[in-house]
């Protein structure tokens, strides 16, 4: 049963949005780690990428824990 987003309470919209963002962050971080491992394993050219990807994964997870705690764009 699909529910119109606008019919959900503000609190429920916030809960669902935060969970969606948490899952997205974990997906991006996980993919960055997989790419790093593939570079280290020789499947992709390594031009210093694995450490940069791990940094991206760590930053995504560190700032993705509380989406409302992230700085606004242009104010990092």
MDTraj code that builds the backbone (N, CA, C; nanometers):
import mdtraj as md
import numpy as np

residues = "UNK UNK UNK UNK UNK UNK UNK UNK UNK UNK UNK UNK UNK UNK UNK UNK UNK UNK UNK UNK UNK UNK UNK UNK UNK UNK UNK UNK UNK UNK UNK UNK UNK UNK UNK UNK UNK UNK UNK UNK UNK UNK UNK UNK UNK UNK UNK UNK UNK UNK UNK UNK UNK UNK UNK UNK UNK UNK UNK UNK UNK UNK UNK UNK UNK UNK UNK UNK UNK UNK UNK UNK UNK UNK UNK UNK".split()
xyz = np.array([
    [0.0848, -0.1179, 0.0000],
    [0.0000, 0.0000, 0.0000],
    [0.0895, 0.1244, 0.0000],
    [0.0811, 0.2015, -0.1048],
    [0.1580, 0.3245, -0.1145],
    [0.0806, 0.4386, -0.0500],
    [0.1536, 0.5234, 0.0204],
    [0.0922, 0.6372, 0.0877],
    [0.1499, 0.7643, 0.0275],
    [0.0650, 0.8621, 0.0060],
    [0.1113, 0.9914, -0.0437],
    [0.2042, 1.0526, 0.0609],
    [0.3242, 1.0899, 0.0164],
    [0.4249, 1.1477, 0.1049],
    [0.3675, 1.2629, 0.1865],
    [0.2869, 1.3446, 0.1239],
    [0.2327, 1.4629, 0.1912],
    [0.1328, 1.4290, 0.3010],
    [0.0817, 1.3061, 0.3000],
    [-0.0109, 1.2653, 0.4046],
    [0.0618, 1.2162, 0.5300],
    [0.1915, 1.1907, 0.5177],
    [0.2700, 1.1462, 0.6327],
    [0.2974, 1.2654, 0.7238],
    [0.3087, 1.2382, 0.8518],
    [0.3407, 1.3455, 0.9463],
    [0.4822, 1.3960, 0.9200],
    [0.5090, 1.5174, 0.9630],
    [0.6432, 1.5738, 0.9467],
    [0.7476, 1.4861, 1.0145],
    [0.7156, 1.4350, 1.1326],
    [0.8102, 1.3501, 1.2049],
    [0.8411, 1.2230, 1.1265],
    [0.7388, 1.1608, 1.0686],
    [0.7601, 1.0382, 0.9921],
    [0.8382, 1.0676, 0.8636],
    [0.8098, 1.1789, 0.7991],
    [0.8868, 1.2183, 0.6809],
    [1.0340, 1.2351, 0.7172],
    [1.0611, 1.2972, 0.8306],
    [1.1990, 1.3179, 0.8746],
    [1.2678, 1.1849, 0.9035],
    [1.1997, 1.0945, 0.9701],
    [1.2561, 0.9628, 1.0010],
    [1.2887, 0.8877, 0.8722],
    [1.1959, 0.8869, 0.7780],
    [1.2180, 0.8160, 0.6520],
    [1.3298, 0.8803, 0.5704],
    [1.3352, 1.0113, 0.5702],
    [1.4403, 1.0817, 0.4961],
    [1.5778, 1.0529, 0.5542],
    [1.5882, 1.0543, 0.6851],
    [1.7163, 1.0250, 0.7498],
    [1.7621, 0.8831, 0.7209],
    [1.6687, 0.7879, 0.7238],
    [1.7049, 0.6492, 0.6961],
    [1.7489, 0.6338, 0.5507],
    [1.6801, 0.6999, 0.4594],
    [1.7190, 0.6935, 0.3183],
    [1.8587, 0.7521, 0.2989],
    [1.8873, 0.8636, 0.3647],
    [2.0192, 0.9247, 0.3533],
    [2.1258, 0.8353, 0.4154],
    [2.0951, 0.7731, 0.5293],
    [2.1905, 0.6825, 0.5930],
    [2.2247, 0.5672, 0.4998],
    [2.1240, 0.5118, 0.4348],
    [2.1473, 0.4009, 0.3424],
    [2.2271, 0.4471, 0.2206],
    [2.1977, 0.5646, 0.1711],
    [2.2725, 0.6175, 0.0563],
    [2.4191, 0.6380, 0.0914],
    [2.4447, 0.6923, 0.2095],
    [2.5831, 0.7138, 0.2538],
    [2.6562, 0.5812, 0.2624],
    [2.5926, 0.4814, 0.3186],
    [2.6568, 0.3511, 0.3325],
    [2.6827, 0.2891, 0.1953],
    [2.5918, 0.3089, 0.1011],
    [2.6112, 0.2575, -0.0343],
    [2.7311, 0.3238, -0.1010],
    [2.7400, 0.4557, -0.0936],
    [2.8522, 0.5286, -0.1538],
    [2.9836, 0.4869, -0.0878],
    [2.9856, 0.4807, 0.0441],
    [3.1070, 0.4423, 0.1158],
    [3.1480, 0.2992, 0.0806],
    [3.0517, 0.2108, 0.0737],
    [3.0818, 0.0720, 0.0390],
    [3.1384, 0.0593, -0.1014],
    [3.0819, 0.1329, -0.1956],
    [3.1317, 0.1292, -0.3327],
    [3.2731, 0.1866, -0.3407],
    [3.3005, 0.2908, -0.2641],
    [3.4357, 0.3485, -0.2620],
    [3.5358, 0.2461, -0.2110],
    [3.4986, 0.1722, -0.1083],
    [3.5888, 0.0695, -0.0558],
    [3.6103, -0.0437, -0.1557],
    [3.5062, -0.0836, -0.2267],
    [3.5200, -0.1887, -0.3280],
    [3.6148, -0.1428, -0.4386],
    [3.5990, -0.0195, -0.4840],
    [3.6890, 0.0327, -0.5870],
    [3.8334, 0.0354, -0.5383],
    [3.8530, 0.0742, -0.4133],
    [3.9881, 0.0765, -0.3566],
    [4.0488, -0.0633, -0.3572],
    [3.9708, -0.1625, -0.3188],
    [4.0203, -0.3007, -0.3172],
    [4.0524, -0.3489, -0.4585],
    [3.9691, -0.3117, -0.5564],
    [3.9955, -0.3521, -0.6943],
    [4.1237, -0.2874, -0.7465],
    [4.1488, -0.1634, -0.7080],
    [4.2732, -0.0972, -0.7480],
    [4.3926, -0.1670, -0.6852],
    [4.3815, -0.1980, -0.5578],
    [4.4913, -0.2659, -0.4893],
    [4.5160, -0.4047, -0.5462],
    [4.4098, -0.4692, -0.5921],
    [4.4232, -0.6034, -0.6491],
    [4.4671, -0.6038, -0.7946],
    [4.4857, -0.4861, -0.8527],
    [4.5329, -0.4768, -0.9897],
    [4.4245, -0.4822, -1.0957],
    [4.2980, -0.4857, -1.0538],
    [4.1896, -0.4904, -1.1519],
    [4.1659, -0.3553, -1.2181],
    [4.2031, -0.2473, -1.1508],
    [4.1935, -0.1116, -1.2043],
    [4.3278, -0.0435, -1.1865],
    [4.3603, 0.0501, -1.2741],
    [4.4855, 0.1246, -1.2601],
    [4.4872, 0.2009, -1.1279],
    [4.5963, 0.1904, -1.0578],
    [4.6130, 0.2589, -0.9297],
    [4.6942, 0.3864, -0.9508],
    [4.6288, 0.4981, -0.9403],
    [4.6957, 0.6280, -0.9504],
    [4.6816, 0.7029, -0.8180],
    [4.6917, 0.6293, -0.7081],
    [4.6735, 0.6897, -0.5761],
    [4.5291, 0.6885, -0.5313],
    [4.4472, 0.6179, -0.6045],
    [4.3039, 0.6176, -0.5784],
    [4.2567, 0.5453, -0.4542],
    [4.3156, 0.4300, -0.4173],
    [4.2611, 0.3570, -0.3034],
    [4.2538, 0.4393, -0.1750],
    [4.3589, 0.5131, -0.1458],
    [4.3563, 0.5928, -0.0222],
    [4.2554, 0.7069, -0.0320],
    [4.2439, 0.7667, -0.1502],
    [4.1452, 0.8730, -0.1697],
    [4.0041, 0.8181, -0.1548],
    [3.9803, 0.6986, -0.2080],
    [3.8476, 0.6374, -0.1957],
    [3.8165, 0.6019, -0.0511],
    [3.9168, 0.5543, 0.0214],
    [3.8939, 0.5232, 0.1630],
    [3.8659, 0.6505, 0.2427],
    [3.9333, 0.7589, 0.2054],
    [3.9062, 0.8869, 0.2697],
    [3.7628, 0.9300, 0.2412],
    [3.7188, 0.9155, 0.1160],
    [3.5802, 0.9471, 0.0808],
    [3.4829, 0.8633, 0.1636],
    [3.5113, 0.7343, 0.1753],
    [3.4239, 0.6458, 0.2530],
    [3.4182, 0.6897, 0.3989],
    [3.5328, 0.7210, 0.4558],
    [3.5373, 0.7631, 0.5964],
    [3.4638, 0.8951, 0.6163],
    [3.4841, 0.9887, 0.5249],
    [3.4152, 1.1178, 0.5363],
    [3.2649, 1.1025, 0.5210],
    [3.2236, 1.0190, 0.4260],
    [3.0803, 0.9970, 0.4060],
    [3.0176, 0.9394, 0.5319],
    [3.0861, 0.8425, 0.5908],
    [3.0310, 0.7816, 0.7123],
    [3.0350, 0.8783, 0.8305],
    [3.1400, 0.9559, 0.8423],
    [3.1529, 1.0481, 0.9553],
    [3.0478, 1.1580, 0.9486],
    [3.0224, 1.2091, 0.8293],
    [2.9254, 1.3179, 0.8163],
    [2.7857, 1.2664, 0.7895],
    [2.7733, 1.1386, 0.7557],
    [2.6429, 1.0833, 0.7231],
    [2.5654, 1.0315, 0.8424],
    [2.6252, 1.0307, 0.9598],
    [2.5555, 0.9787, 1.0775],
    [2.4377, 1.0650, 1.1176],
    [2.4503, 1.1952, 1.1053],
    [2.3395, 1.2848, 1.1367],
    [2.3282, 1.3857, 1.0236],
    [2.2391, 1.3599, 0.9271],
    [2.2299, 1.4458, 0.8102],
    [2.2001, 1.5913, 0.8437],
    [2.1362, 1.6166, 0.9540],
    [2.1041, 1.7550, 0.9896],
    [2.2231, 1.8252, 1.0534],
    [2.3281, 1.7497, 1.0838],
    [2.4467, 1.8067, 1.1469],
    [2.5528, 1.8465, 1.0440],
    [2.5247, 1.8223, 0.9149],
    [2.6205, 1.8547, 0.8112],
    [2.6136, 2.0036, 0.7803],
    [2.7301, 2.0650, 0.7494],
    [2.7293, 2.2065, 0.7145],
    [2.6559, 2.2297, 0.5840],
    [2.5969, 2.3466, 0.5694],
    [2.5284, 2.3820, 0.4454],
    [2.6299, 2.3954, 0.3337],
    [2.5853, 2.3777, 0.2116],
    [2.6737, 2.3907, 0.0957],
    [2.7414, 2.5275, 0.0975],
    [2.8696, 2.5268, 0.0721],
    [2.9449, 2.6528, 0.0720],
    [2.9911, 2.6969, 0.2086],
    [2.9625, 2.6155, 0.3108],
    [2.9999, 2.6511, 0.4470],
    [3.0731, 2.5366, 0.5157],
    [3.1467, 2.4593, 0.4375],
    [3.2154, 2.3417, 0.4929],
    [3.3320, 2.3817, 0.5802],
])
top = md.Topology()
chain = top.add_chain()
for i, resn in enumerate(residues, 1):
    res = top.add_residue(resn, chain, resSeq=i)
    for name in ("N", "CA", "C"):
        top.add_atom(name, md.element.get_by_symbol(name[0]), res)
traj = md.Trajectory(xyz[None], top)
